Amino acid sequence: MKAKIQKLNFGGLMADNSNKKDNQVPSLPDCDVTFRVMPMPPDTNQYGDVFGGWIMSQVDLAGASVAARRARCRCTTVAVTNFVFKEPVWVGDVVSFYGRILKVGRTSVTVDVEVFAERLHKDNHKIVKVTEAQLVYVAIGPDGRPQPVDRPDEENTAVPNRDVLPHVRQQVPDKN
């Protein structure tokens, strides 16, 4: 008997209950990680899984750091255009967030964030893709209003990830 694929859509937020083996991957992506974190017991919901809202907040932090690096200023979230939960996250998983720019507009940056969990605490080590989301951020000027995204090089809209949080970026000298 074939497993029924069930996707629940809540205004762009989706729970994907399709075949969980499809979410297992042989290794983490071969690109710069935006950040990693290990959820702890206070991050769980009433069922013992890591609370979806905690994952959403971490995705937003990862996406915001990518957008702020590209815009070279403060950015704020204006839209979550897609959010899919593929697998639960458990206490003790090492959760890795990978952000990449999908689009740069006049004042906005659209970011895709993929989330993987390394299940190190189980007898069989495995890596699974647990979440994917697309978010839109707007560059914010000193006056608190939208400002144009910095475009030092119109042809190259991607900025390599650095393991630096946006609020400490001013302390790190540019390599240019």
C-alpha positions as CSV (number, residue, x, y, z in Angstrom):
1,M,0.0,0.0,0.0
2,K,1.4,3.4,-1.0
3,A,1.9,6.0,1.7
4,K,-0.4,9.0,1.4
5,I,1.4,12.3,1.0
6,Q,-0.2,14.9,3.1
7,K,0.6,18.5,3.1
8,L,-1.2,21.0,5.3
9,N,-1.1,24.6,4.1
10,F,-1.6,27.4,6.6
11,G,-1.2,30.6,4.6
12,G,2.2,29.6,3.2
13,L,3.3,27.5,6.3
14,M,3.3,23.9,5.5
15,A,3.7,20.6,7.4
16,D,5.0,17.9,5.0
17,N,4.2,14.4,6.1
18,S,5.6,12.7,2.9
19,N,8.0,9.8,3.0
20,K,10.6,10.7,5.6
21,K,13.3,8.6,3.9
22,D,13.3,11.2,1.2
23,N,14.5,13.8,3.7
24,Q,17.6,11.9,4.7
25,V,20.8,13.2,3.0
26,P,24.3,11.6,2.9
27,S,26.0,14.8,4.2
28,L,25.5,18.5,4.9
29,P,25.6,20.9,2.0
30,D,29.0,21.8,0.7
31,C,28.7,25.5,1.3
32,D,29.2,28.0,4.1
33,V,26.8,27.4,7.0
34,T,25.0,30.5,8.2
35,F,25.0,29.1,11.8
36,R,24.5,26.0,13.9
37,V,22.7,25.5,17.2
38,M,21.7,22.6,19.5
39,P,18.2,22.8,20.9
40,M,17.8,22.2,24.6
41,P,14.8,20.9,26.7
42,P,13.2,24.4,27.2
43,D,12.8,24.6,23.4
44,T,10.3,21.7,23.3
45,N,6.6,21.7,22.8
46,Q,4.1,19.7,24.9
47,Y,4.8,16.6,22.8
48,G,8.6,16.6,23.4
49,D,9.6,17.8,20.0
50,V,11.4,21.1,19.5
51,F,8.7,23.8,19.2
52,G,8.0,24.9,15.6
53,G,8.1,28.5,16.7
54,W,11.6,28.1,18.0
55,I,12.7,26.7,14.6
56,M,10.9,29.6,12.8
57,S,12.8,32.2,14.9
58,Q,16.1,30.5,14.2
59,V,15.3,30.5,10.5
60,D,14.4,34.2,10.7
61,L,17.8,34.9,12.4
62,A,19.7,33.0,9.7
63,G,17.8,34.7,6.9
64,A,18.3,38.1,8.4
65,S,22.0,37.7,8.8
66,V,22.3,36.8,5.1
67,A,20.1,39.8,4.0
68,A,22.0,42.2,6.3
69,R,25.3,41.1,4.9
70,R,24.1,41.7,1.4
71,A,22.3,45.0,2.1
72,R,25.1,46.2,4.4
73,C,22.6,47.6,6.8
74,R,19.9,46.6,9.2
75,C,17.1,44.5,7.6
76,T,13.7,43.6,8.9
77,T,11.4,40.7,7.9
78,V,8.4,41.7,5.8
79,A,7.2,38.4,4.5
80,V,7.5,34.6,4.9
81,T,6.5,33.4,1.5
82,N,7.0,29.7,2.2
83,F,7.8,27.6,5.2
84,V,7.8,23.8,5.2
85,F,8.4,21.5,8.2
86,K,9.6,18.2,6.8
87,E,10.8,16.4,10.0
88,P,10.7,17.0,13.7
89,V,13.8,18.4,15.5
90,W,14.8,16.8,18.7
91,V,16.7,17.9,21.8
92,G,20.4,17.1,21.1
93,D,20.2,17.4,17.3
94,V,22.9,19.7,15.8
95,V,20.8,22.0,13.7
96,S,22.5,23.7,10.7
97,F,21.0,26.7,8.8
98,Y,22.1,27.4,5.3
99,G,20.9,30.7,3.8
100,R,21.3,31.9,0.2
101,I,20.0,34.9,-1.7
102,L,17.3,34.2,-4.2
103,K,16.6,37.8,-5.3
104,V,17.7,41.3,-4.7
105,G,15.2,44.1,-5.3
106,R,15.5,47.8,-4.9
107,T,15.0,47.8,-1.1
108,S,14.5,44.0,-0.5
109,V,16.4,40.8,-0.3
110,T,14.7,37.4,-0.7
111,V,16.5,34.6,1.1
112,D,16.1,30.8,1.0
113,V,17.0,29.0,4.3
114,E,17.5,25.2,4.4
115,V,17.7,23.5,7.8
116,F,19.4,20.2,8.4
117,A,19.5,18.2,11.7
118,E,22.4,15.9,12.5
119,R,21.0,13.2,14.7
120,L,24.2,12.5,16.7
121,H,22.4,11.2,19.8
122,K,20.9,8.1,18.2
123,D,22.6,4.8,17.6
124,N,22.6,5.4,13.9
125,H,24.1,8.8,12.9
126,K,22.0,10.4,10.1
127,I,21.4,13.8,8.6
128,V,18.0,14.9,7.6
129,K,16.6,18.0,6.0
130,V,14.0,19.3,8.5
131,T,12.8,22.6,7.2
132,E,13.0,25.0,4.2
133,A,11.7,28.5,4.0
134,Q,11.8,31.6,1.9
135,L,11.7,35.0,3.6
136,V,11.7,38.6,2.3
137,Y,13.7,41.3,4.2
138,V,13.7,45.1,3.6
139,A,16.8,47.2,4.1
140,I,16.2,49.8,6.8
141,G,18.0,53.2,7.0
142,P,19.0,55.2,10.1
143,D,15.6,56.9,9.9
144,G,13.8,53.6,10.2
145,R,12.5,53.7,6.7
146,P,13.2,51.4,3.7
147,Q,16.4,52.3,1.9
148,P,17.9,51.0,-1.4
149,V,20.0,47.9,-1.0
150,D,23.7,48.7,-1.4
151,R,24.8,47.7,-4.9
152,P,28.5,48.1,-5.1
153,D,28.6,45.6,-8.0
154,E,25.4,45.3,-10.1
155,E,26.5,42.0,-11.7
156,N,27.3,40.2,-8.5
157,T,24.3,40.2,-6.1
158,A,25.7,37.5,-3.8
159,V,27.9,38.1,-0.8
160,P,29.7,35.2,0.7
161,N,28.5,34.1,4.1
162,R,30.7,35.0,7.0
163,D,30.4,33.7,10.5
164,V,29.7,37.2,11.8
165,L,26.4,38.4,13.2
166,P,25.1,41.6,11.6
167,H,25.3,43.6,14.8
168,V,29.0,43.1,15.1
169,R,29.8,43.6,11.4
170,Q,31.1,47.1,11.9
171,Q,33.9,45.6,14.1
172,V,35.2,43.4,11.3
173,P,37.3,45.1,8.6
174,D,36.2,44.5,5.0
175,K,38.6,42.6,2.8
176,N,38.1,45.1,-0.1
